[in-house]
Amino acid sequence: MIDESLMHPGFLELKIPEVTENLLRQLKGSYVSLSYNKYASIVVENCLIKAEEEQASQIILELLSSPKVSILLVDPFGNFVIQKALSVSKRRRAVAPW
């Protein structure tokens, strides 16, 4: 069960690693279903932006490995989450040392 008080995007703005890790841990397994909701999808997008590379990769993997990924692509809110995941992965790949 997800603590609804953690769904406020402001929690990620605190920039306290323990809070971010706790939020990401509680949301794990729920990113796809949250992506369909107008406000929760914003939280998922912020998680992608604020998460460390490893954490963001896990979120992206969860989204892309879901059997519902094709529905997310055409969902009015889920589509923005997928776009943000693509943007985050491209940005991180661009700055990765080779």
Residue frames as qw, qx, qy, qz and C-alpha x, y, z in Angstrom:
[[0.000, 0.889, 0.459, 0.000, 0.00, 0.00, 0.00],
 [0.421, 0.377, -0.004, 0.825, 1.36, 3.42, -1.00],
 [0.228, -0.582, -0.425, 0.654, 1.33, 6.18, 1.58],
 [0.295, 0.809, 0.431, 0.269, -0.74, 8.90, -0.16],
 [0.235, -0.936, 0.027, 0.260, 1.16, 11.66, 1.64],
 [0.535, -0.380, 0.505, 0.561, 4.27, 10.65, -0.31],
 [0.522, 0.527, 0.578, 0.340, 2.54, 11.32, -3.62],
 [0.051, 0.972, 0.073, -0.219, 3.16, 15.05, -3.35],
 [0.736, 0.551, -0.071, 0.386, 5.84, 16.02, -5.91],
 [0.109, -0.899, 0.269, -0.328, 7.41, 18.34, -3.32],
 [0.856, -0.452, 0.244, 0.060, 8.94, 15.39, -1.48],
 [0.840, 0.255, 0.143, 0.457, 11.46, 15.01, -4.27],
 [0.229, 0.840, -0.051, 0.489, 12.35, 18.70, -4.07],
 [0.630, -0.768, 0.117, -0.025, 13.60, 18.22, -0.52],
 [0.556, 0.644, -0.495, 0.177, 16.77, 16.72, -2.01],
 [0.496, -0.516, 0.636, -0.288, 17.20, 14.44, 0.98],
 [0.358, 0.309, -0.841, -0.263, 18.55, 11.13, -0.37],
 [0.093, 0.070, 0.937, -0.330, 16.86, 9.04, 2.33],
 [0.475, 0.431, 0.378, -0.667, 13.46, 10.59, 1.55],
 [0.517, 0.493, -0.446, -0.539, 13.92, 10.07, -2.20],
 [0.211, 0.220, -0.951, -0.047, 15.02, 6.46, -1.70],
 [0.258, 0.204, 0.806, -0.493, 12.07, 5.78, 0.60],
 [0.544, 0.490, 0.100, -0.674, 9.62, 7.25, -1.90],
 [0.468, 0.447, -0.649, -0.401, 11.10, 5.30, -4.82],
 [0.040, 0.102, -0.981, 0.160, 11.05, 2.09, -2.77],
 [0.378, 0.318, 0.653, -0.574, 7.38, 2.57, -1.86],
 [0.562, 0.550, -0.064, -0.614, 6.40, 3.31, -5.45],
 [0.039, 0.351, -0.886, -0.301, 8.29, 0.33, -6.90],
 [0.126, 0.230, 0.963, 0.058, 5.90, -1.94, -8.74],
 [0.183, 0.721, 0.576, -0.339, 3.32, 0.85, -9.10],
 [0.124, -0.422, 0.270, 0.856, 4.91, 3.14, -11.67],
 [0.005, 0.204, 0.768, 0.607, 2.76, 1.86, -14.55],
 [0.154, -0.676, -0.721, -0.021, -0.55, 2.22, -12.73],
 [0.222, -0.691, -0.212, 0.654, 0.46, 5.63, -11.38],
 [0.217, -0.156, 0.459, 0.847, 1.33, 6.78, -14.90],
 [0.003, -0.506, -0.749, -0.429, -2.35, 6.70, -15.91],
 [0.242, -0.806, -0.482, 0.245, -3.33, 9.29, -13.30],
 [0.254, 0.887, 0.073, 0.379, -3.07, 13.02, -14.03],
 [0.290, -0.884, 0.291, -0.226, -1.33, 13.94, -10.78],
 [0.839, -0.365, 0.386, 0.120, 0.47, 10.68, -10.02],
 [0.799, 0.461, 0.151, 0.355, 2.02, 10.73, -13.50],
 [0.118, 0.907, -0.211, 0.344, 3.71, 14.01, -12.56],
 [0.637, -0.642, 0.419, -0.085, 5.17, 12.27, -9.52],
 [0.913, 0.077, 0.323, 0.235, 6.50, 9.46, -11.74],
 [0.539, 0.750, -0.010, 0.383, 8.06, 12.02, -14.11],
 [0.194, -0.877, 0.333, -0.288, 9.71, 13.76, -11.14],
 [0.848, -0.369, 0.378, 0.050, 10.98, 10.41, -9.88],
 [0.837, 0.392, 0.172, 0.341, 12.65, 9.84, -13.24],
 [0.269, 0.856, -0.128, 0.422, 14.27, 13.28, -13.10],
 [0.350, -0.791, 0.369, -0.340, 15.41, 13.22, -9.46],
 [0.962, -0.223, 0.159, 0.013, 16.42, 9.57, -9.16],
 [0.315, -0.604, 0.650, 0.338, 20.01, 8.44, -9.36],
 [0.400, 0.411, -0.646, -0.504, 20.97, 6.71, -12.60],
 [0.089, 0.027, -0.994, 0.058, 20.50, 3.21, -11.19],
 [0.268, 0.384, 0.680, -0.563, 17.09, 4.07, -9.74],
 [0.455, 0.528, -0.111, -0.708, 15.91, 5.79, -12.93],
 [0.292, 0.292, -0.840, -0.353, 17.01, 2.74, -14.93],
 [0.060, 0.164, 0.953, -0.246, 14.91, 0.50, -12.68],
 [0.384, 0.505, 0.379, -0.673, 11.86, 2.74, -13.14],
 [0.424, 0.503, -0.438, -0.612, 12.35, 2.76, -16.93],
 [0.158, 0.141, -0.969, -0.129, 12.77, -1.02, -16.97],
 [0.227, 0.318, 0.800, -0.454, 9.56, -1.40, -14.94],
 [0.443, 0.559, 0.090, -0.695, 7.68, 0.83, -17.40],
 [0.415, 0.494, -0.586, -0.489, 9.04, -0.82, -20.55],
 [0.106, 0.114, -0.988, -0.009, 8.73, -4.40, -19.35],
 [0.441, 0.245, 0.585, -0.635, 5.06, -3.99, -18.51],
 [0.294, 0.331, 0.835, 0.327, 2.57, -5.72, -20.80],
 [0.118, 0.855, 0.475, -0.173, 0.64, -2.43, -20.64],
 [0.350, -0.410, 0.216, 0.814, 3.43, -0.33, -22.18],
 [0.151, 0.295, 0.626, 0.705, 1.54, -0.02, -25.49],
 [0.188, -0.802, -0.559, -0.097, -1.44, 1.41, -23.61],
 [0.411, -0.670, -0.104, 0.609, 0.84, 3.86, -21.80],
 [0.358, -0.028, 0.422, 0.832, 2.05, 5.15, -25.16],
 [0.070, -0.466, -0.546, -0.692, -1.44, 6.33, -26.11],
 [0.365, -0.697, -0.567, 0.243, -2.68, 7.29, -22.66],
 [0.101, 0.914, 0.093, 0.381, -3.01, 11.08, -22.19],
 [0.415, -0.849, 0.305, -0.116, -0.83, 11.01, -19.05],
 [0.881, -0.215, 0.366, 0.209, 1.17, 7.81, -19.51],
 [0.693, 0.608, 0.127, 0.366, 2.48, 9.08, -22.81],
 [0.006, 0.920, -0.247, 0.306, 4.20, 11.98, -21.01],
 [0.718, -0.558, 0.415, -0.004, 5.79, 9.52, -18.58],
 [0.880, 0.182, 0.318, 0.301, 7.19, 7.47, -21.47],
 [0.429, 0.820, -0.016, 0.378, 8.46, 10.63, -23.17],
 [0.313, -0.862, 0.343, -0.205, 10.16, 11.70, -19.92],
 [0.865, -0.284, 0.394, 0.126, 11.72, 8.24, -19.54],
 [0.766, 0.480, 0.190, 0.382, 13.12, 8.51, -23.05],
 [0.135, 0.915, -0.125, 0.359, 14.40, 12.02, -22.39],
 [0.570, -0.725, 0.373, -0.095, 16.05, 11.03, -19.11],
 [0.896, -0.081, 0.365, 0.239, 17.71, 7.97, -20.63],
 [0.621, 0.658, 0.096, 0.414, 19.02, 9.98, -23.61],
 [0.090, -0.926, 0.213, -0.299, 20.33, 12.76, -21.36],
 [0.697, -0.584, 0.416, 0.001, 22.11, 10.35, -19.06],
 [0.883, 0.193, 0.301, 0.303, 23.53, 8.42, -21.98],
 [0.424, 0.833, -0.005, 0.355, 24.84, 11.66, -23.51],
 [0.172, -0.860, 0.375, -0.299, 26.80, 12.55, -20.37],
 [0.941, -0.285, 0.179, 0.043, 28.01, 9.02, -19.61],
 [0.093, -0.750, 0.603, 0.254, 31.78, 8.66, -19.78],
 [0.947, 0.307, -0.063, -0.077, 32.91, 6.23, -22.47]]
